[in-house]
Amino acid sequence: MRIVLSLLMVIFLAMPLHAGTILVLGDSLSAAYGISQQQGWVTLLEKRLQDQGYAYSVINASSSGETTSGGLNRLPALLERHQPDWVLVELGGNDGLRGLPLPVISNNLSQLVELPLDAGAQVLLIGIRLPPNYGARYGDSFFELYADIADQYKVERVPFMLEGVALDWDLMQDDGIHPNAQAQPMILDTIWQHLEPLLR
């Protein structure tokens, strides 16, 4: 009997901490634009989860050029199909680059957070900054949208996913907008420090 209990204890301790699904809804910054999918931070996230004993599968529903409205159109079907435990929302950058009105972006981002919450999922909101040539008034207000929405819905936020990356040209592709393969582990580290405590 003791042997059986010992074996069961070994099996229990070897089991992953949790089993579930993480859905990443983003744009080119999460879709591994210009690099291989295996090099992107989302793929690196799934590997880190496995290495650390978290039995989450990661669904990357990111698409280059995606906007908040495009993501909002796709999200209901994604929620129904995958029934994720977590949704990582990384959208808004393309809206800002197009200079869309801030109330429109804010409304879309709010719905992108609210829909998963209503479906029983948890949300991590991933923020982004605009290049300085968009002006301080618009750029600062855009950046603050993420904090305001995170506060409103009481969800965790990554303030700036490209922290330590965006201003280092050695970590950027030639277009100056998209991070290269070398930057992807740094992006993951930035996101991980906000995500991992929530998964414990």
Secondary structure, DSSP 8 states (H G I E B T S, - for coil): -HHHHHHHHHHHHHS-S-EEEEEEEE-TTTTTTTS-GGGSHHHHHHHHHHHTT-EEEEEE---TT--HHHHHHHHHHHHHHH--SEEEEE--HHHHHTT--HHHHHHHHHHHHHHHHHTT-EEEEE-----GGG-HHHHHHHHHHHHHHHHHHT-EEES-TTTTTTT-GGGB-TTSSSB-GGGHHHHHHHHHHHHHHHH-
